[in-house]
Amino acid sequence: MSAPASAALAAGVLARYGDELYHCASCNYCVDQVWPERGIARVCATFEHHAPSPAYSGRGYIEIARALAEGMELDLDTVAVRVNTCTDCGNCEVTCPIGLHPAAINRGLRTALYEAGAAPAAIATAVETITTRGNVRAAPAVIAERATGTGPRMRLYVGCHADEDGTALLGWLAAGGVEVSLVRDARACCGAALAELGAGRSATAWRDDARAAVDAGTVVLGYECLRHLQDGDAAGPQGLLGWLVAALDGGELTLALRRGVVPSPLHLLESCQLKPRPGRAAPAEEACARNLLERLGVPLANTGFPNRFRLCCGAGGGMPAVQPEAAARMAAARADAAGAVAAVTLDPRCARHFADAGRAVGSFAAWLVEHCELTATTGERA
């Protein structure tokens, strides 16, 4: 990167995050903290499964930003790889005892590097794939239309990570009497994936495009999509599980295990996208998942659910693009932690990542479709 571009990057980092760059006490909570009473067994999946270097941690990202702000000469190619070797799970922020935002600082670094044309080649390729193909997998999502029911209505935005769940859900919902209409007047990708890769301007434009087509009550399947589209607006779109619990509580639907299904213990894998962060509340999808299992009489195997400090599965941020082997190791470790108990993840993107890593961890939505029957109780609407 040229000297003027490097100076501009440093100025941008200092202007946006200067108040925090000199507050870090190097306590290493965000590097290698172990605190059994809080369920913390390490903090950073990148540090644990990619490289045991503080440069790949919340503290490291703060130190990189501070060095740039002070005008230090850094190899920006190396910096670009390191700041993109992050799953953006936010564990470093959750564990910080003084409330710093190292994950947000790192996102700022990624965005600044991308806009300066200094992103790693793998990131540039991933962004190009999304912008030209509509999603991160280089193939357009295919969602088949299904017949609609006469029970409660649902407006559904599937997103580019959840097309398999979307196709299965449409059939299940329609069979249960739910009238589903798909949001088709928006891009297949809402821009959340672009934001994680540092393409902030495109991410904002795509989010605005999607939000123009998404109503306040629209159900969004992917949780990174849900957070991106809500953008801090509690009255924005909602998750599938929240919608389902509300419909059950309102007497519009009933949910039961299919005939012959034994209510065996289930291990639920938390989603990093549902983790509350400093100054940012989380959707109540994890509480809704527990609610649904209790209604069905299905035991929850991980009694500490939801554990906010679990290591990421590797699906988030730039990790799958920049360090695919490390991302696969993260998925394997996360899946193996469930032991012999059947495991499902709440997030469709995580489910796809587990499948890519050869681990049999499906999504909670797919589990509902396979094991449960949904029935509308409202009959014909007036």
N, C-alpha and C positions, 0 to 999 in steps of 0.2 A: 504494500500500500504506500502511496506517496506521503511525503511529510505533511502537506496541507490536509490530506484526508485523515491522517492519524491525529493531527491536532484538532480537527473538527470532531472526531470521535471522542477524544478526551474531553473537549468542552461540553459535548452533549451529555456524557456520563456525569460530569461534575455538576452541571446545571440541574439534572434530574434527580440525582441520588447523593449529592454532596453532603447532605445532613447526616446520612447514615455511614458514609465511608470511613469515618473516623470514630465511630462508636463501637466497633467490633472489639471485644476484649480477648479474642483468640482463646476462648474457653474450650473450644473443640466439641461443644455439644452437637454441632451440625456436621462433625467429621466422624467421630467414632463413639458416640455416647451409647452406653448400655445401662438401662435402668429397668430391671425386671418388674418392679412394682407398677410401672406405667406401661408395661408391654413393649418397651424399647429394647430391641436387640440389634444394635447398629442403627444408623439413620439414613445413609445414602447408598442406594443400590449401585450407583456408578462406582463409588469408593469400594464397595464390598465385592463386586463381581467384574469390574473392569480394570481398575488400577488403584492400589492403596496409596494414593498420593493426595495430600490436602488440596492440590491444584484442582482436583475433581471433587469439589465439595462447596457448600455454601460459603465457608470461610475463604476458600480459594478464589471464588468468583468476586467476593468483596475486595480481596487483595489485588486481583487483576484490575478491577475497575479503579481502585485507588492509585495503582501504579500508572495507569493510562492518564488519569486526571493530573498526576504530578509530572507528566511529560517523560516518563521513563521510556527508554528504547526497548520495546518488546518485539519478539518475532510474531507478527500478527497472524501469520499462517497457523502457527502453533496455538495462539490464543483462540482463533476461530474454531479450530478442532475441539479445543477443551470446552469452550462455552456451549458448543453444540452437542457435546457428549454429556448430556443431561436429560433426564426424563421429565423434568419440570413437575415432579410430584409434589413439591412443596414441603417435604419432611423437614428440610433445614429451617424453614420458617416456623413450622409448628413447634419445633424443639428449642428454638432460640429463646433464652431466658429473658432477653431484654427487648424482644419484639422487632428485631430487624427483619428486612425483606430480601435476603440474598437471592431467592429464586426470581423475584421481580427485577433485581439488579442484573441478574444473568440474562433475563429476557430482553432487558434494555441493551445489553451488550450484543446479543444475537441480532437484534433488529438493526442496531447501528452498523454492525459489520456487514449485514446483508445489503443495507441501503448504500454502503460504501463500495459494494462490489467485491467484498473480501470474504464472503461465505465459502465454506468448503465446497468442492465440486459436487459432492453427494447431496448437499443441501440444495444447491442450485438446480440439480437434476430433479430432485423431489418436488421443488416448487414448480418447475416447468411441467412435470407430469400432472400435477393438480390443475394448473391453469389451462392446460391443453386437453386433458381427458376428463376433468371434472371430479376426480378423486385421487387418492394416494396409490391406487393399485393399477393404474394404467388401463383400466377397463371400466366402461360406464356401468353404474348400478342398474340392475334390472329388477323392477318391482312389478309383478303382475297385478292387474286389476282383479278384484274379487267381488262377488255378489254382496250386497249390503243387507243388513237385517232391519228389524222394526223396533229394536230396543233403543238404548241410549246412543247418542251421536258422539263420534270422535273425529277430530281433524288431526291427521298424522303427518309429521315431517320426519322422514326416515334418516336422511343424511347419508354421507358416502361410506361410512364405516359399518353401517348396520343393515345393508340391503338383504342379507340372508335372513336375519331376524325379522325384517319387515315383511318379506314374502310369506314366511311361516305365520307371522302374527295376523296378517290380513285374513287368511283362511280360518284361523282359530277364532278371531273376533267375529267374523261374519257368521260362522257356524253357531256362535253363541248368541247371535241376534243383535250385535252392535252394528250400527250404521257408520261405516268408515269412509271418510273422504280424504284423499291424499293431497298434500300440498305439492302441486306440480308447477306452479307459476313462480318458482325460484330455482336457483342453481342447485345441483345435486349436493354440492359442498357449500357449507355456510361460511367457510373461511377460517374455522377453528384450527384446522391442520396448517394453514398458511401462517397463522399467528404463532404457532409453536415453532415454526421453522424460521421465523424472523421477518417474513414478508408482511410487515405490519400494515402498509398502505393497502395492499390487495385484500388482506384479511378484513380490514374495516369496511372496504367497499363491498365485499361479498357478504359480510354480516348485515350491512344496511339493506342490501338487495333482498336477503332472506327475511329480515325482520319486516319488510314491507309486505311480505306475503304470509307471515305467521301471525295468527291471532293470539290474544292473551291466553286463551285456554288450549292452544294447540299442544298436542303431545309430541315430544321430541325423544327419539330413542337413544341416540348417542349422548353420553353425559358431557363429553367435551363440547359437543354441539349445544347442549342445554345451557352450560355455563356461558358459552360464547354469545348465545342469542339472548340470554337473560341480561347479561351485562350489568349486573347489579340490580335489576328491576324485579322485585318479588312478584309483581303482577304480570310478569311475562309468561312465556310458555312453561309447561310442566312436564315432569317425567311420567313414563308409563305406569310405574308402580303407584305413584301418588294419585293418578287418575283412577286406577283400578280400585284402590282402597276407598276412595270417595264414592265410587259407583256402588261398591258393596255396602258401605255404611248408609248410603241413600236408598238402599233396597231396590236398586235398578238391576242388579246382577247378583247371581250366586256363583260361588266357586267351590268345586269339590274335586278330590282326587278321582281319577278314572277308576272304573271298576277293575279290581284286581291289583291295583297299585298299593304296595306296602309302604307306609310312611317311615322310610328309613332315614337315619341321620344325614344331614346335608351340611357340608362345609362351604360357607359363603366367603368369597374373596372380595375384599373391599376395593373400591375404585378410588384412585388418587383424585379423580375429578370431583368426588363427593366429600373431600376433606375440607373442613373449615380452616380458613387461613386468617391471619391477622387482618381485621377490617373487612372480612368477606365471609358471609354466612354460606352454608351449603344447603342444597335441596334435601328434603327429608326422605330421600329414596331408601336409605339404609333402614330407617325406622319402619318404612312401609314394607320392606322385604321381610323383616322380622314379624310384622303384623300378619302378613299373608301366610307365613309358615305356621304361625300359631293357630290361625283359623283352620288350616289344613291338618293340624296335628302332626306336623313334620318336625322332628327334633333338630335343633341347631347344634351342630357338632362343636363349633368354635364359640364357646360361651363368652369369650371376651369380645365378640363382635359388637360394634365395629371398633377395631383397633386402629386408631388414627396414625400409628407410627409404623405400620407394616411397610416393608420394603416394596418398591414398585416392581411390577412384572416386566418392565422394560419397553412397554408399548408407546410411552409418551415421548414428547419432545423430539429432538433430532436423533435420539439414540438408535432407532431401527435403521435410519439412513446412514449415519456416520459410523456406528459400531454394531453391525448386525450380529456378530458372534457374541458380543457381550450382552446384547439385548436378548438373545436366545438363552444364555446362561441365567439371566434374571428370571425369565419365564419358567425355566426348569426348577430353579430354587423355590420360586413362589408356589408352583404347583405341588412340588414334593413336600412342602410344609404341611399340606393337608393330610399326609399319610395315606392310609388305605381307605379313608372315607370319601365318598363321592363329592366332588368339588364343582362349584359353578361360580362364575364371576358376574357381578352386577352390570359390568360395562361391555357392550358388544364389541368395542375395539379391542379390549383385553382378550375377549374370547377368540377373536381372529388371530391375535398375536400368539396365544397359547397353541392354537391349531398349527400355525406356521412353525412353532418350535417343537411340534410333535407331542404335545401334552393334551390329554383328554379332559379339558376344562371348557365346558360350554357356557353359554350365557344363561342368566336367570330367566330371561324371556323365553328362550328355547326350552328350558326346563318346564316352565308353565305350560307351553304348548304340548309338550310330550306327555306330561303327567297329570294334567288337570282338565276338567271340563268347565266351560263357562256357559251360563244360561241367563238370558234376559228374562226379567220378571215383570216388565212394564206392559207387555203386549203391544197392541196398536196405539200409536200416538194420536192425539186429537188433531 
